[in-house]
Amino acid sequence: AGIELSGRPGPGDINHQTGFPLRIQPDKRGYGAPKTDKDPYVQMKRLYDYDNGKFKLMQHNHPNISILYFDKDRNGVKDAGFGTEKFTDVLEVRESMYDLPRALNGGNAVTRSFQWLQMLNLGYHILGTANTDAHAVGNGSGSIFNYVHTRYDKPENIDPLEIAHAVKDGHVVMSNGPFMTVAVNNALPGSTIKALNGRVNVHVKIMTANWCRINTVQLIVNGRADSTLLFTSQKDPSDFKNGVTVFNKNIPVKLAGDAHIIVMAYGSDQTTSLVSGDKKRMPMALSNPVFVDTDGNGFTPNMDLMGHPLPAPKGKKAAADESEE
């Protein structure tokens, strides 16, 4: 059981939050749900404190990152935002992940997925999810989702609390179909590891159905797409196979310092339309980061905004926000 609290200002802006698992109180109005509030901090704190502060996964839904975290009064000048990061485990990268290949290669960087990478570089330990965020039957439920690591193969053994902890820990790959596993020195996405020589092995395995073919795999290091860590079926045909397992490769990476590593896989010039009916959406999977400490002093973010300011210039609207409720 869980809830999405939808307050104001908004909707589709900065004040939607999800928490789970929650205790249902059937004798109370709204089954005990916390009240909404126009202030995202007040509303999210009520959810965080619900049921005497008992653990729950705290997710900020499809946030306008620039406003929520860096420009509370929306005047284009950096401030402390609304302060909700102290309650936030994950945020919905959601459909903005489709913008990321272009954003990393000189396209529009005012998109949630790119700004999420900027936040990681600034030291925000808020990890990603890609939920449908459907508000009604018929809103495309299941068109985008999360693969969450669990210890159990039998669904009846899966504990909702374990899933909530796994998502909080970032053991998630966001996808609209392709099944991708990522391990950095055998560590799951969301983990922090030590590699005192700066050398890591990134293992990527991708399995697909024939309606979500993958032909491009890009490793993203500290928010940047290194061309030496780009693999395509055209350039590297031996790395891509026919059948179910289309990519299965161990990739050695030498890091110059502390870094977070994300794996992005997609089908350039492909669509998921056979199943989803959406001819605009390419097949895609995006991992959460693995944080690598190369000096033994803990992970230190590099503070790189990658050439784009936060907050975004006044009047610039994130591409992924234009179509939201």
Beta strands, then each sheet from edge to edge (+ up, - down):
strand 1: 3-6
strand 2: 16-20
strand 3: 57-60
strand 4: 90-92
strand 5: 127-129
strand 6: 145-148
strand 7: 172-175
strand 8: 179-184
strand 9: 192-194
strand 10: 199-207
strand 11: 216-221
strand 12: 224-232
strand 13: 245-254
strand 14: 259-266
strand 15: 284-287
strand 16: 290-293
sheet 1: 1+ 2- 3+ 4+ 5+
sheet 2: 6+ 7- 15+ 14- 11+ 12-
sheet 3: 6+ 7- 15+ 14- 16+ 9+
sheet 4: 8+ 10- 13+
end
